Amino acid sequence: MAQPPDITDTFVREVDENLRRDQLRDFAKRHGTWLIVAIILFLAASGGFIWWQQHKQQRSEAEVEQLAQIYKDIGTGDTTKVPDQLDALAKAGSKGVRASALFTRAVFAIQQNDLKLAIAKFREVANDDSLPQPYRDAALIRQTALEFDSLQPDQVITRLQPLAKPGNPWFGSAGEMTALALIKQGKKREAGQLFATIARDKDAPQAVRDRSIQIAGSLGVDTSAMLAPQAQ
């Protein structure tokens, strides 16, 4: 009776390798064209992404240089082309450049006594969710300050509520306008307490704190404890 052949590990590996080779050959015959197309598309996409990243960086650097030149022109009084240049950067720039261009355009409009345009530009920055939050907050403060006399008190309070809180970088400015809106509503006690809170805020500008102490005192809030440290 014949004995079965001795199946060694080497033999098993050879059979396995031959089987895999045959499977790869058959797969390549069936899908070879699509594989080549997929590889080409992948390489094209990778190359395109790398190029786009480099292009964005180069464009961003150029835009920053343009913005710096605009600031120089404003400083020297050569402002003839400034509005058009800022408008162009506001449309085509990266987020930081775009925000800076819009904000600068608003400030430049104030210098030209065009408050309507300034308010519109500040509003555009404040309402743009894609822009950095510090720009949006600063724009909201400036927009509200320019519109303050035309807004209802409750509009001011509602708009500035997120910023009129101790610890917020804009608490001093937002808190002042909120307190003034409360005065317009006849809520002098609440306004005085808010002014007193601003006066105790060490992060608020000193001028804002000094003014808040005076107004809080005029509204019946005891400010003697706040004035004592300043007398030392």
Order of alpha helices (4+ residues) and beta strands (2+ residues): alpha-alpha-alpha-alpha-alpha-alpha-alpha-alpha-alpha-alpha
